[in-house]
Amino acid sequence: MERGAPPRGATAVTWQRRARLLVAAFLVVFSVVVYRAIRPREAPPPETAADVREDPNASTETASGTWTFSQGQTLHFERLLTYPDGRSKAQTVTLTIPDPQAKGVTITAREATQRGVQAGNLGLVDLAGDVDVRTGDGLHVTTATATYDSRAGVVRAPGEVHFERPGLTGSGQGATYDRGRDELWLLDQARIRVVPQAPGDEALDVTAGGAAVTRPAHEIRFERGAHIVRADRVIDARDAVVHLTDDDKRATLVELRGDARVARPEASPATPGDVSLMTSRDMDLTYAEDGRTLRTAVLTGDARVALAGEPGAAGRRIAAARLDIALAPDGTTVTTLDGTGDVSLALPATASAAAAHITAATLQARGAAGSGLRTATFGGGVEYRESARTGGAAADRVAKSARLEVALEPGFGAIDAARFVDHVTFTDGAWRGQGPIAQYDPAKGTLTLTSENAAGPLPRVADDRVTIDARALNLSLDDRHLEAEGTVRSVLQPGRATAQGDAAHLPALLSGDTPVFVASAKLAYDGAKSLATYTGGARLWQGDTLVRGDSITLDQTRGNLSASGAVHTMMAITAEPPTPIGSKAGEKKPGESTGPAKAGPAAPKPGEGASPAKAGPTVADAGALEYDDAARRAIYTKAARLNGPEGDLRAARIELYLAPESGTLSRAEAFDDVTAILEEKYTVTGTHLTYTVADERYVVEGTPVRAIEKRLTECLETVGTILTFLRSTDTINVDGTDGNRSRTRPVPCPGRHP
């Protein structure tokens, strides 16, 4: 055995002793367990309400209390549960958010869950169940659920929301309330009603995709399709802002942006001239102190306004890039209307006036409360177009000018008078007028063209066959009656047909292929008869042809012409060629009345030639001239005198006959107190003279006929009853009186013919 080792027997004793101790301990423990298991149990103490867990996942629960956070915000609850993740959920809560301006917010709900609490900050609070938000200035919002973000000061509600504040009620789907800005946003399906607060106040209902009520700015914003209904107007726009009075009870300004429209309900009564419809891209409406009476409207971008007409009649339509409108105290009668940019006015037809359309760059219309708009001034590239009327104009009447001033019937009614100024042109079918100033009466269909001053350009009217210039031109458009005064000038175009197909019929005295000019102090033209009367130093000319007198009348239907008062004419009347060799001298042509044949020399014998007809103008003076184109006859009366290739002839009456086809001179006759100087050497007096161009024969009758022949050294007088002179042979024959032969005797030579 090793040194220090216990004896073998000692080791066995030690092991046995330890085993006995372990068994004894086990028996003690087992006895205790059995005893406890078989002994009678004591009843547990009863549980209190505070011991009942609301949520087994909660870390702790508190029966009731109040939490205070930064900035004085408090959360009072009836029960509070906290969770391991830091969340807190309270029941029957009241959240108080103070405000320095005493506009604090109080929120109540059945349940609130707090998230994100840091350093005493309230964090996010999710509210559920009968959420009620009230502010110190009277805003009251109710919803099912909401979230309050204490850091942003914003309450957000995702579901249906209802709100009230003094003078306003509304609802929407989803909302936010920003307590710092004191602004409530309804995010979708917004509906707001302005509630009358006093007798006379007007209700206003608004729907929109979204809306914001901002108390400090005293305004309500509407987005995504605003629809505003008032008692007398329906207002629509993509977006709108309603500005309120300081007490938020009445509207002062409504701003409409995008597709703005203001319409009068069909059931709302309207007086002629009242605004029934306004549309534009953007629109601003201002109201009187009562908050319901419209005072002004500013329409910008494709602006259009409709004014009510007479009962059962169409109204007026006004359009421009911008329209500024002011209304009378009644809020419906327009007293001022200004338009700029692409102005257009459409006037419907009435019993007394045709439909009209006016375009211009600018418009200024003015009126009064009792009558509405009564005057309007259009400026910049004005065009007036009046539609054709049954029984009136056959085509549109169109006028253009730099400016147009119109007088209107009450309520922007039909045009009483229109004054066109600067560079005026006026077209009515074939008629065209132009001048510095034009006055037009649509009801009467009269047009007056005038010049601004004596030095200005002359006004003018014209059609396809005549042009007339004068200082003043008065034209009745329906019956084509015209009066002109002051430096009248006319140009007639022969052979030109009008739009109706009738050509001007000019006298055969005039050429049919060159213009005819007429000048006078005045002109009266009867369009129904195509009869023009020129008075006051009247003068008509064409080439070498001239007619002058105190008055000249031209009948363009029959081709007749007359003149009176110091008549003077000069005509290049082409004479018919003398009778050819072998023809019968003195042979009458159909339709001629030369009287009984007179004795005289025989016709030229074969082989003898006739003298050529003398050329040159025929000059005549008389007190009056009448030309009958059907008879091809010109009659000069009242101390008539004719001087030309036919001779120098004076009489009380002188008649010239033209050939029916050629218009050349065929015959001339003179009556009463006839004096003729033939070939500058024969002075013949009598009572009747006939000159036939075909044989160049003069026949003078009288009781007696006297002929004085100038010779080189003396003058001889021959007296008889009939004198015949042949220019072709320069021979004269005088028949005697009472069956006697004519007498010839020397006499003093007459002086120069006056």
Buried (B, 14 or more C-beta within 10 A) or exposed (E): EEEEEEEEEEEEEEEEEEEEEEEEEEEEEEEEEEEEEEEEEEEEEEEEEEEEEEEEEBEEBBEEEEBEBEBEBBBBBBBBBBBEEEBBBBBBBBBBBBBEEEBBBBBBBBBBBBBBBEEEBBBBBBBBBEBBBBBBBBBBBBBBBBBBBBEEBBBBBBEBBBBBBEBBBBBBBBBBBBBEBBBBBBBBBBBBBBBBBEEEBBEBEBBBBBBBBBBEBBBBBBBEBBBBBBEBBBBBBBBBBBBBBEEBBBBBBBBBBBBBBBBBEEEBEBBBBBBBBBBBBBBBBBBBEEBBBBBBBBBBBBBBBBBBBBEEEBBBBBBBBBBBBBBBEEBBBBBBBBBBBBBBBBBBBBEEBBBBBBBBBBBBBBBEEEBBBBBBBBBBBBBBBBBBBEEBBEBBBBBBBBBBBBEBBBBBBBBBBBBBBBBBBBBBBBBBBBBBBBBBBBBEBBBBBBBEEEEEEBBBBBBBBBBBBBBBBBBBBBEBBBBBBBBBBBBBBBEEEBEEEEBBBBBBBBBEEEBBBBBBBBBBBBBEEBBBBBBBBBBBBBEEBBBBBBBBBBBBEBBBBBBBBBBBBBBBBBBBEBBEEEBEBBEBBEEBEBEEEBEBBEBBEEEEEBEEBEEEBBBBBBBBBBBBBEBBBBBBBBBBBBBBBBBBBBBBBBBBBBBBEEBBBBBBBBBEBBBBBBBEEBBBBBBBBBBBBBBBBBBBBBEBBBBBBBEEEEBBBBBBBBBBBBBBBEEBBBBBBEEEEBEBEEBEBEEEEE
